[in-house]
Amino acid sequence: MARAKLVAEAGSSAAGACTTACPTQDHRTWGECVRSKGLQISPHINDNYGTRQKAWDRELDNYESAVRQGLNPAGTKQHHVDAAIKEADA
């Protein structure tokens, strides 16, 4: 009941366009309300990119290490490096 009264007093729609944490409750749309807060989206939200990048860097580091040891992997992928190491140990 208190929220409906606050929304009515602020002149907003009864549909509740504003977020519950909005101090003014006077925005015409939810997007307008969120934009008014000046939120900054972090580029690190998509952690999957960072995870893939780390895996790729690790594979390249392992490939470089194998080449420095005198091995000749068929490619830079981890399974190629592992095969070259297994072949050298045999």
Buried (B, 14 or more C-beta within 10 A) or exposed (E): EEEEEBBEEBEBEEEBBBEEEBEEBBBEEBEEBBEBEEEEEEEEEEEEEEEEEEEEEEBBEBBEEBBEEEBEBEEBBBEBBEBBBEEEEE
